[in-house]
Amino acid sequence: MYQHRSSLPCYLRAAPHGLEQAAITIEGYRRMTEAPEGELFPMPESEGSTGELFPPPQPRELERATGILPSQLLRDAIERTREIQSLEPIEDDQIQPASLDLRLGDVAHRVRASFLPGRERTVAEGLRALSLHTLDLREGAVLERDCIYIVPLLEHLALRYRTSGSANPKSSTGRLNVFARVITDYGTEFDQVRSNYAGPLYAELSPRSFGVMVRKGSRLVQLRVRRGRPTSSNAALRRLHEEVGFTVVPPGFPIQQELLEGGLAVTVDVVGNRRNGFVGYKARKHSPVVDVDRINHYNVRDFWDPVFTHRGQGIILDPDDFYILASREPVAVPADQAAEMLAYDTLVGEFRVHYAGFFDPGFGLAETSGAGSRAVLEVRSHEVPFQIDHGQIIGRLVYERLIARPDRLYGGAIGSSYQRQGLALSKHFKKPPG
């Protein structure tokens, strides 16, 4: 069994005005996180500690002892500490600047209802009570609209003390309106992996607009791993604004409290193209199946209707329809930060925004040719029609620091799909000419 270890120590050194925290080297970080001898999930021989899957991180200084693991430390967690393990070799392109793409296993369980296992049982025990039938994903299978499926993932975890995780749908998953979240054994929350967790991961999937074809290895959800409990505060957001200049704040004006509380405010664009008033897309009813592994393949008009604003008066969201809209302001994520879009406060508006919450470091940055990138918003109204107006706050971005700058940033250099995006559908649909 894994033993609890004390939190990472802070090394202090003399400074002109007292003591200051010293930087921690990779080697020191390794000594603090040495893997215990016990193995809950034995690794395949090809993924052992020989370093054949990924080269070890180059010696460098870590900027912090707590924070989200950047790409090079995700590799380290796979290859050396083996906190991230898999039934099959993990591919290098699964590793994003601050997250790891997770892959579906070879079977999907159709269940009668969504569930959380709770503190007293495993997901497998819950499946025995709720499973209706199973689908073999090795050759591919269709997940039907409005049905719920539980899929064991290929990856599993053996996290250290004070190391936890959080999950979210990938951007392309959210833009297809596939409700997707991660479950763990003995879990009491969706998309949260508790500190020191050792065990399997499962994805709960429920397509809401289109049936989707998936197969073993399809990537619909992603995982972030963090050491310790890094915090986000209004003061930190103010400092970040001084560094990068959030465009939601008019130039030359101080950032207002209402734009900071609970995360940086993101507002919606429902003016759009002033020539014709085009502001977004609405999913069509009774559309064909989408294969999640086909890129730039489907005709937009077979799946989506355009949404237009009328005389700049905003748009009305129809109950339970699904919309793709864009933020009014560009979004930028500095190289040493990661961000997550939080759902809009339903006490204020009867709609939910943004299934896919992760924004990786480098998104929207000039240095990665991403200046001007907008946040694409996946929006659904509930119960009653609801009007949203141009510039209305529709979500909040929470920024969280990384342990160190990642060795890869979001952008074209690593094949990222949505850098420099405006109003954009998922990568499965053909891009409009020009």
matplotlib code that plots the C-alpha trace (Angstrom):
import matplotlib.pyplot as plt

x = [0.0, 1.1, 2.2, 1.3, 4.3, 4.7, 4.2, 7.0, 9.5, 10.4, 14.1, 15.1, 18.2, 19.7, 18.6, 19.5, 16.2, 15.7, 14.9, 13.5, 12.3, 14.9, 14.1, 13.8, 15.8, 14.4, 16.8, 15.6, 12.0, 12.8, 14.1, 11.0, 8.7, 10.5, 8.1, 7.4, 8.2, 4.6, 2.8, -1.0, -1.1, 2.0, 3.3, 3.9, 7.5, 7.8, 6.8, 9.1, 11.6, 14.1, 13.1, 12.3, 8.9, 9.9, 13.4, 13.8, 13.3, 16.4, 17.9, 16.3, 15.0, 11.3, 9.7, 7.4, 6.8, 3.0, 0.8, -0.3, 2.1, 3.4, 4.1, 7.6, 6.5, 3.6, 6.1, 8.1, 4.9, 4.5, 8.0, 9.7, 7.3, 4.6, 1.8, 0.2, 0.0, -1.8, -2.9, -1.2, 1.8, 0.9, 1.5, 3.5, 0.8, -1.5, 0.6, -0.6, 1.1, -0.8, -3.0, -3.1, -5.6, -7.3, -8.4, -11.5, -11.0, -12.5, -16.0, -18.9, -21.6, -25.0, -26.5, -30.0, -28.9, -25.8, -24.3, -21.4, -20.0, -19.7, -17.2, -18.3, -18.1, -16.2, -17.5, -17.5, -19.9, -22.2, -22.2, -23.3, -26.5, -27.2, -25.7, -28.2, -25.8, -22.3, -20.9, -17.6, -15.5, -12.6, -14.1, -16.1, -19.7, -22.3, -23.3, -26.9, -28.4, -29.7, -28.3, -25.7, -22.6, -19.8, -16.4, -13.3, -10.3, -7.0, -5.1, -5.1, -3.4, -1.2, -0.9, 1.4, 0.5, -0.8, -1.1, -4.7, -6.3, -9.3, -10.9, -12.9, -14.2, -11.9, -12.9, -14.0, -16.2, -17.9, -18.6, -20.4, -22.6, -21.4, -21.9, -18.6, -17.1, -14.7, -15.5, -13.2, -13.6, -15.1, -15.6, -18.1, -17.6, -17.5, -14.3, -12.3, -9.5, -8.7, -5.2, -3.2, -5.8, -4.7, -7.1, -8.9, -10.6, -13.9, -15.7, -19.4, -20.6, -24.0, -24.4, -27.0, -27.3, -25.8, -25.1, -21.3, -19.1, -16.3, -13.7, -11.0, -8.4, -10.8, -9.9, -12.9, -11.7, -8.5, -6.8, -4.9, -2.6, -1.6, 0.8, -0.4, -3.2, -2.3, -4.7, -6.3, -7.1, -8.4, -5.0, -3.3, -5.7, -4.9, -1.2, -1.8, -3.8, -0.8, 1.3, -0.9, -3.7, -7.0, -9.1, -12.3, -10.9, -11.0, -7.4, -6.3, -9.0, -8.4, -9.9, -13.3, -14.2, -17.2, -14.8, -12.7, -15.0, -15.0, -12.7, -12.1, -15.4, -15.9, -18.6, -20.5, -20.5, -24.1, -23.3, -21.0, -20.8, -22.4, -23.1, -25.7, -25.9, -24.4, -23.4, -23.4, -24.7, -27.6, -27.5, -30.1, -32.5, -32.2, -28.7, -26.4, -23.9, -20.5, -17.4, -15.2, -12.0, -12.8, -11.3, -12.5, -15.0, -18.6, -20.7, -21.8, -25.3, -26.1, -25.7, -26.0, -28.3, -26.9, -28.0, -28.6, -29.1, -32.0, -31.1, -28.4, -31.0, -29.3, -30.6, -33.2, -32.0, -34.8, -35.1, -32.8, -31.4, -27.6, -25.7, -22.1, -21.3, -18.0, -16.7, -16.6, -13.0, -9.9, -8.6, -4.9, -3.3, 0.3, 3.0, 3.2, -0.5, -3.4, -7.1, -10.5, -13.9, -16.4, -20.1, -22.2, -23.9, -27.4, -28.7, -28.4, -29.2, -31.1, -28.4, -25.2, -22.0, -19.0, -18.6, -14.9, -13.3, -9.5, -7.4, -3.7, -0.7, 0.0, -3.6, -4.1, -0.5, 1.3, 4.4, 2.5, 0.8, -2.5, -3.2, -6.9, -8.2, -11.7, -13.3, -15.9, -18.9, -21.1, -24.5, -27.7, -30.8, -33.0, -36.7, -37.6, -36.5, -33.7, -32.4, -28.7, -27.4, -24.1, -21.4, -23.3, -21.1, -21.5, -18.7, -15.6, -12.0, -10.0, -6.3, -4.0, -0.2, 2.0, 4.9, 7.1, 6.8, 6.0, 8.3, 5.5, 2.9, -0.6, -0.4, 0.3, 3.7, 2.1, -1.0, -3.4, -6.8, -8.2, -5.4, -6.4, -10.0, -13.0, -16.4, -15.5, -17.2, -15.3, -12.5, -14.8, -16.6, -15.3, -13.9, -15.7, -13.8, -11.5]
y = [0.0, 3.6, 5.5, 9.0, 11.4, 14.8, 17.8, 19.1, 21.0, 24.6, 25.3, 28.7, 30.7, 33.9, 37.1, 40.7, 41.3, 37.9, 34.5, 33.7, 30.5, 29.0, 27.4, 23.6, 21.7, 18.8, 16.5, 17.7, 17.4, 13.8, 13.0, 14.4, 12.3, 9.0, 6.2, 3.7, 0.0, -1.2, -1.2, -1.1, -1.4, -3.1, -1.3, -3.1, -3.9, -1.4, 1.4, 0.5, 2.8, 2.4, 5.8, 4.4, 5.9, 9.5, 11.0, 12.2, 15.9, 18.0, 19.5, 22.9, 25.0, 24.7, 28.0, 26.7, 23.7, 23.8, 24.2, 22.4, 20.0, 21.3, 19.0, 18.0, 17.0, 15.0, 13.0, 12.6, 11.3, 8.8, 7.6, 7.9, 8.3, 6.3, 8.2, 8.1, 4.6, 2.9, -0.4, 0.6, 2.9, 6.5, 8.5, 11.7, 13.8, 12.9, 15.3, 18.9, 21.9, 21.5, 18.4, 14.8, 13.5, 10.4, 7.5, 5.3, 1.6, -1.3, -1.5, 1.0, 0.2, 1.6, 2.5, 3.4, 6.5, 8.6, 7.9, 8.6, 5.6, 7.4, 6.6, 3.0, 1.4, 1.3, 2.3, -1.4, -2.1, 0.6, -0.7, -4.1, -2.5, -0.1, -1.6, -2.4, -3.8, -3.3, -2.2, -3.5, -0.4, -2.3, -1.8, 1.3, 1.7, 4.5, 6.2, 7.2, 10.6, 11.1, 7.7, 7.4, 5.3, 4.5, 3.7, 2.5, 4.6, 3.1, 5.4, 4.9, 6.7, 6.2, 9.7, 10.9, 12.6, 16.1, 15.4, 15.6, 16.0, 17.5, 16.6, 18.2, 17.4, 18.2, 21.3, 19.2, 17.1, 20.1, 21.6, 18.4, 18.8, 15.5, 15.6, 14.0, 13.8, 11.6, 9.3, 7.6, 4.7, 5.9, 9.3, 11.9, 14.5, 14.3, 15.4, 15.5, 13.1, 13.3, 13.5, 10.3, 8.5, 5.1, 3.3, 3.3, 6.2, 6.1, 8.5, 9.1, 10.1, 11.2, 12.7, 15.5, 16.8, 14.1, 10.4, 9.9, 7.1, 6.3, 3.5, 2.3, 5.0, 7.9, 11.0, 12.8, 13.9, 15.4, 15.5, 18.1, 17.1, 19.5, 19.4, 21.0, 23.5, 26.5, 29.3, 31.9, 35.3, 38.7, 40.2, 37.6, 38.4, 42.1, 41.3, 39.2, 42.0, 44.3, 41.8, 40.8, 43.4, 41.7, 43.0, 42.9, 46.0, 49.3, 50.6, 53.0, 52.0, 50.0, 46.6, 46.6, 44.2, 42.8, 41.7, 39.8, 38.2, 34.4, 34.6, 37.0, 37.9, 36.7, 38.5, 37.3, 38.7, 38.9, 41.6, 39.5, 40.2, 43.7, 43.1, 40.3, 39.8, 36.3, 35.5, 31.7, 28.3, 26.2, 22.4, 20.9, 18.2, 14.6, 15.0, 12.2, 10.5, 12.2, 10.1, 11.7, 10.6, 12.2, 15.6, 18.3, 15.8, 16.9, 19.6, 22.3, 22.6, 19.0, 19.6, 23.3, 26.3, 29.8, 32.2, 35.9, 38.8, 41.2, 44.9, 44.3, 43.4, 40.2, 36.7, 34.5, 31.0, 28.4, 25.9, 22.8, 23.9, 24.0, 27.0, 27.8, 31.5, 33.4, 35.7, 39.5, 39.9, 37.9, 35.5, 35.0, 32.5, 33.3, 30.6, 30.0, 29.9, 27.6, 28.7, 27.1, 28.5, 28.1, 27.7, 30.8, 31.4, 29.9, 32.2, 35.0, 33.4, 30.3, 28.9, 26.9, 27.9, 26.0, 22.3, 22.3, 24.4, 24.0, 26.7, 25.7, 28.0, 29.7, 30.0, 33.5, 34.6, 36.6, 34.5, 31.4, 33.4, 33.3, 36.9, 37.7, 34.2, 34.2, 31.8, 29.6, 29.2, 26.2, 27.4, 25.7, 27.4, 25.5, 25.5, 28.9, 31.0, 33.4, 36.5, 37.3, 40.7, 41.8, 42.3, 40.3, 38.3, 34.7, 32.9, 33.4, 32.3, 31.1, 31.3, 28.9, 28.9, 26.1, 24.6, 25.8, 27.0, 24.0, 22.8, 23.1, 25.8, 25.7, 26.5, 25.3, 23.9, 21.1, 20.7, 22.6, 23.0, 26.2, 28.8, 32.1, 31.0, 33.3, 31.7, 28.1, 24.8, 21.6, 20.3, 17.6, 20.0, 21.4, 24.9, 27.6, 28.7, 31.6]
z = [0.0, -0.6, 2.5, 3.3, 3.1, 4.6, 2.3, 0.2, 2.3, 1.6, 1.6, 3.0, 2.4, 3.8, 2.0, 2.5, 4.4, 6.1, 4.7, 1.3, -0.3, -2.6, -6.0, -6.0, -8.6, -10.6, -8.7, -5.4, -6.6, -7.6, -4.1, -2.5, -4.7, -5.0, -5.8, -3.0, -3.6, -3.7, -7.0, -7.2, -11.0, -12.5, -15.5, -18.8, -19.3, -22.2, -19.7, -16.9, -15.3, -18.1, -19.6, -23.0, -23.3, -22.4, -21.8, -18.2, -17.5, -18.1, -14.9, -14.4, -11.6, -10.6, -9.8, -7.1, -4.9, -5.4, -8.5, -11.6, -13.2, -16.6, -19.5, -18.5, -15.0, -16.4, -18.4, -15.1, -13.4, -16.2, -16.6, -13.3, -10.3, -12.1, -10.6, -14.0, -15.5, -18.3, -19.7, -23.0, -23.7, -23.2, -26.4, -26.4, -28.0, -25.1, -23.0, -23.3, -21.8, -18.5, -18.9, -20.1, -22.6, -21.3, -23.6, -23.6, -22.9, -24.8, -23.3, -22.6, -20.0, -20.7, -17.4, -16.2, -14.3, -13.5, -10.1, -7.8, -5.9, -2.6, 0.2, 0.6, -2.9, -6.2, -9.6, -10.6, -7.7, -8.8, -12.4, -11.2, -9.9, -12.7, -16.0, -18.7, -21.3, -22.7, -26.0, -27.4, -28.4, -30.0, -33.4, -32.6, -31.4, -31.4, -28.2, -28.6, -27.7, -24.2, -23.0, -20.3, -20.6, -18.2, -19.9, -18.0, -19.2, -20.2, -17.7, -14.0, -11.1, -8.1, -6.8, -4.0, -0.8, -1.4, -5.1, -6.6, -9.9, -11.8, -15.0, -17.8, -21.2, -24.1, -26.1, -29.0, -26.7, -25.2, -28.7, -29.7, -26.6, -25.2, -21.4, -20.1, -16.7, -14.8, -11.8, -9.4, -6.9, -3.6, -5.2, -3.8, -6.6, -10.4, -12.1, -8.9, -8.0, -4.3, -3.0, -2.8, -5.0, -6.3, -8.6, -12.0, -13.8, -15.6, -18.0, -17.8, -21.3, -22.4, -25.9, -25.9, -29.5, -31.8, -31.5, -31.5, -32.8, -30.4, -30.1, -27.8, -27.6, -28.4, -26.3, -24.8, -21.4, -19.9, -16.6, -14.7, -11.8, -9.0, -6.1, -2.9, -2.7, -4.9, -4.4, -6.7, -5.3, -6.4, -5.6, -7.8, -10.7, -10.3, -10.6, -13.6, -15.2, -14.7, -16.5, -19.5, -19.6, -19.6, -22.5, -20.5, -18.8, -20.8, -21.4, -18.8, -16.3, -13.1, -12.9, -11.1, -8.3, -10.2, -12.9, -10.5, -7.9, -8.4, -11.4, -14.3, -16.0, -19.6, -21.6, -24.7, -28.2, -29.6, -32.1, -34.2, -37.9, -38.2, -41.9, -41.3, -37.5, -37.5, -33.9, -33.5, -34.2, -32.8, -33.0, -35.4, -34.3, -35.7, -37.2, -38.3, -36.1, -35.6, -35.5, -32.8, -34.5, -37.9, -38.4, -40.9, -42.2, -41.8, -43.5, -41.1, -42.5, -41.7, -38.0, -37.3, -38.0, -37.9, -35.2, -35.9, -33.7, -34.5, -34.5, -31.9, -29.2, -28.2, -28.7, -26.9, -25.9, -26.4, -23.6, -24.0, -27.3, -27.6, -28.8, -29.8, -29.2, -28.7, -26.0, -26.8, -25.6, -26.5, -23.9, -23.1, -20.7, -19.7, -20.1, -16.3, -15.8, -16.6, -16.6, -16.3, -17.3, -14.6, -15.3, -15.0, -11.6, -12.1, -9.4, -11.9, -15.2, -16.2, -18.4, -18.3, -20.1, -21.2, -20.7, -21.7, -19.1, -19.5, -21.2, -21.5, -21.1, -24.3, -25.5, -27.0, -26.5, -29.2, -28.7, -29.9, -32.7, -30.8, -30.2, -30.5, -29.7, -28.3, -25.9, -27.5, -25.3, -25.2, -23.9, -23.0, -21.5, -19.0, -18.2, -19.7, -22.7, -21.6, -23.4, -23.3, -24.3, -25.8, -23.2, -20.5, -18.2, -19.1, -17.4, -15.3, -15.8, -12.8, -13.3, -11.5, -11.5, -12.8, -10.9, -13.8, -17.3, -19.5, -22.2, -24.8, -25.2, -26.7, -30.4, -33.9, -33.0, -31.0, -33.3, -31.1, -32.9, -31.6, -31.4, -33.0, -33.0, -33.3, -33.4, -34.2, -34.2, -33.2, -35.4, -36.8, -39.1, -42.4, -42.0, -44.1, -47.2, -46.7]

ax = plt.figure().add_subplot(projection="3d")
ax.plot(x, y, z, "-o")
ax.set_aspect("equal")
plt.show()
